[in-house]
Amino acid sequence: MRIISLLFIALCISVTGSAQQSIRKDTTVVTDNSKYKVITNTFWSNWFLGAGAGAQLYFGDHNKQAPLSENLTPHFGLHLGKWFSPGLGLRIGAGGYQIKGLTQNGSHSTGEVYDASKWLDKQKFNYYHVYGDMLFNLSNLFSGYNPDRIYNISPYLGVGWMVTNDAPKQREVSANLGIYNTFGLAEALDLTLDIRGSMVNDRFDGETGGRKEEGALSALIGLTYKFKKRGWDRSKTTVISYDEEELNALRRRVNELAANNDALSKQLEEAGNKSMTNVIVNKNLLAAPILVTFKIGNSEVSNETRVNLGFFAKVIREGDQQVVYRITGYADKGTGTPEINQRLSMARAEAVKNILVNEFAVPARQLATVAAGGVDNMYYNDPKLSRAVIAFAE
């Protein structure tokens, strides 16, 4: 009878194994068309470099006593930045050239009298301004990401450091606010209009008055080059479906084999076969490989993932106790140093192992952890699928 039982088990395995090879499956990649969802890029993506030229006005203590046209000066700027998402970016830059105005105490005086009755001389001095800005692309934040949009408006705020080149020397912290307008000319090139307001201490022009601060207003027209990789990819989901009719046919075949085995056992029992034993099914189950993903820079396992690990643990406990499962941690190569990625990948592997052991009673001797460090995109060119742990039987 034991031989018959083993033959039955072998037949079931043969049926299911051959069926798995023959059952048709369809793989569909579904793209999320939501304009508010994109895949984050690596650190070296979405960088841009821009330059511009325009005009500036400085609002000093006495400058209002002259027409604006007389205080207008050329202004030049250069900046380098990166978009971390379609709606948020950072940049650093430098600008400046010259400031014109009026003075009563002779600071930066050109020697030319403007209004002797008010003790006013013309003033002119060179300066430069370095700054850092945080940009908010309102077009993408409110209307969603659209790679074909021609015009984008991005308000920004930041801080800087303004320095005069001429005596009396001044170095002052600046507070900056502005609007960065871009008009798409080509995939890699934008026309820009950058309007900036800057506020500094009243003493920056070498003269103090009744106000604590003075300001500068500039407008630059320029060009910005966008380095590769440009833009953002939509998130994708892979759906694998099997032919239900063939699956049902396989289930019916297995049920038929089980019924035939039960009938044969009953016949032998009625015949008085004293050596008959129960059907013995050896549990040579192997849990299918499982993929666990993590948020960027994180090794915390979500509750949803814990549910899937619970199913995975159940198969391990009911299967062959001699099988060892390797838990390999990975990190996204593009978002960290090799040392950080090595440490993060091990933390992810250990996090999964601890949950399997402490929450689902999987023997620790059946689990081995390995850190793969930072890797390139492993699946579907999606960096999120490389911030993961993969567990499989060795």
Secondary structure, DSSP 8 states (H G I E B T S, - for coil): -HHHHHHHHHHHHHHHHHHHHHS-EEEEEEE---TT--B---TTSSEEEEEEEEEEEEE-SSGGGS-HHHH-EEEEEEEEEEEEETTEEEEEEEEEEEEEEEESS-TTEEEEEEEGGGTEEEEEEEEEEEEEEEEE-HHHHHH---TT-SEEEEEEEEEEEEEESSSS--EEEEEEEEEEEEEESSSSEEEEEEEEEEEEEGGGGS---S-SEEEEEEEEEEEEEE-SS-S-B--EEEEEEE-HHHHHHHHHHHHHHHHHHHHHHHHHHHTT-TT--------------EEEE--TT-----HHHHHHHHHHHHHHHHS-TT--EEEEEEEEGGGS-HHHHHHHHHHHHHHHHHHHHHTT---GGGEEEEEEEEE---STT-GGGGSEEEEEE-
